[in-house]
Amino acid sequence: MKQMIFIAAAALILGSCTKQQDNKAAAPQATQEKTVKIAYVDADSVNEHYQFCKDYKEILEKKSQTAQNTLNQKGLALQKAVADFQNKLQQGELTREQAESQQTSLQKRNEQLQQLEQSLTAEFAKEQDKFNEALHDSVNNFLTAYNKTHKFTYILSKIGDNILLADESLNITEDVIKGLNKRYKSEKGAKKDAKEAEPAGKKQESKK
């Protein structure tokens, strides 16, 4: 899954010290310090509790299961055909021409099954990439809007132990997940209302 990791670097600006001439007392040291606000989000928690992730993972699991069932059915059918061919061959029920023809046909079916597996695997990989991109855009867009109010300098993504130590007060994961789910629920409801409001003719066209 595409996860974006931001590396925070705190910047410290020191003021310069100047000396007055003619043995006058030195001016006080002027120090300027830029305030850096840092927060972090636990990516694993987002994946687990963000409803968008739950919904999309369910879709991916169904597509994966459907593809696997298709491959299993065709694979079993091919195995049965191979077993029947070998049995007939051993029983001497096939002429040389028939045996060669059936063997060529079985080899072709095996190649087609391998091509189908490659095609379904590539299609599933595209769906996963689509999900990862949509998740990244969703979180990034939310955080952009969220940060207009909170004004963080950096929002880090905590993945596993990439952040070795952090004050728990910097953890905004719960707040972010709550906001993500609220926005997702609103968008999902708006899409549902728009779909239900479609004219009957347009609904029929969308089903085709």
N, C-alpha and C positions, 0 to 999 in steps of 0.2 A: 504494500500500500504506500502511495506517495505521501510522505509526511515531510513537512517543511520544518527544518530546525534552524532557529535563529541564534547566533552566538552573541552574547552581550558583552560589551566592553565599556566599562565606566570611564568617563573622561574627567580628568581633574585639571582645572586651569588655575595656575598660580600667578598671583600678581607680582609685579616687579617692585624692587625696593630702590629708592633713589636717595642719594646723599646730597645735602645742600653744601654749598661752598662756604669758605671762610670759617671753618671749624664750628658750624652751627649744628644743633642737635639733629640726628637722623630722623627722617619722617617715619611714622609707623608703617609697618609692612602691610600692604594691601593685598588681601587674598580674595579671589573670586572663585566660587565653586558652583558648578552647574548641577542642578538637582536631577538625578537619574531615577526614574520609577520603573521597576521591573516586576513582572508577574510571569507566571507559567501556567500552562494547561497540560494536564495528563492525557496524552493522545489515546492510551489504552482505555481510559474511562469514557472518552468521547466515542470510541468505536463500540463500546459495550452499551452505553446508555442513550446515545443519540438515535432517535426513532428512525431517522432517514437511513442510518446504517442498518438497523434491524430489518426494515422493509426491503432494502436493496439486497441484503444478504439472503433473505428468504427467496427473493426472485432468482438470485444466482444459484442457490441450492436446488431449486426446482428445475432450472435449466440444466444444471449438471446432472441431476438424477434422470431427467428425460433423455439426455444424450447417452448416458451410461446404459439405460434400459434399451435404447435403440441398438447400441453396439452389442449388447449381450444377446439380444434376440437374433440379430443377423449372424453373430458369431456362433451361436448354438445351431442355427439352421445350416451354416456352412460345415460345422463339425459333423452333423448328421448326414449331410450329403457326401462328405468324404468317407465316412464309415460305410455308407451304402455302396459307394463306388468300390471300396476295397473288398467288401464282402462279395459283390458280384464278380470282381476280378478273380478272387480266389476260387469262386465256384465255377469259373470258366463260362459265365453267362454272357460275356461281351466279346465281340470280335475285336481284332486289333484296331480297326478303324474307329469303332465305337469307344474303345478304351482311350484312344488318343484324343478323340473329340471331347469326351467327358472330363478328361484330365485337363485339357486346355480351358474348358469352361470353369472348372473348379479353381484353377490358377487365376483366371480373370476375376472371379468372385472374391478371391482372397485379396487381390490387388485393389479392387473397388472398396472392400471393407477397410483396408489400411488407409486409403485416400479419404474415406468418410471419417475415420477417426482423426486424421490430421486436420480435416476441415472443421470438425466439431471442436477440437482442441483450440484451433486458431480463433474460432468464433467466440468461444468462452473467454479466451484471453482478452479479446477486444472488449467484451462486456465488463471484465474486471478492470481494465484500463479506464473504461467509461465511468465506472463507479468511483474509482480512485480520483479521477479528475473532477467529477461532480462533488465529491466529498471535500476535496481541497478548496474548490471554488466557494462552496457553501460556508465552510469555516472561515476562510479568508475574508469573504464579503461581510460575514457577521462581525468578525473582530474589527474590521475597518470601521463599521458603524458603531460598535461598542466602544472603541477607543476614542471616538469623538467626545465622549462624555468623560471617560476615565483618564485619558491623557497619559498612558503608559509610554515610556521611552522604548522599552522592549517587552514583547510577549513571547516567552520561550515555549517550545514544544518539548515536553518531558516524555521521552520514549525509553522505557526500560530504565537503565541506570546512567543515561547520558548526562543527567544532572546529579552529581554525587551527593550534594548537600544543599538544601534550600529551606528557608524559613517557611513554615506552613502558612503564615499570613500572606505570602506571595501567591498562594495557590488559588486561582480563580476558576478552577475546573467546574465546580458545581454551578456557579453563576453562569458560566458560558453554556453548559449543557442545558440549563433551564431556559436560557434565552434562545438557543438553537431549536429546542423542541417547541417552544412557543411560536417561533416564526415558521417552522416547518408545518405545524398543525394549521396555522392560518393560511399558508400558501396551499396546502393540500385541500383545505375546505373550499378555498376560492376556485381551485381547478375543478373540484367536484360540482360546485354550483354552476360554473360556466358550462360544463359538459351537460348537466341536466337542463340547462337553458337553451341548448342547441335545438334548432328546428328538427322535426322528425326526419325530413329528407336528408339533412346533413348527417344525422346520426347513422342512417342507412349507408351513406357513402363512406363514412369512416370505418364501418365494419367490413367493407369490401376489401 
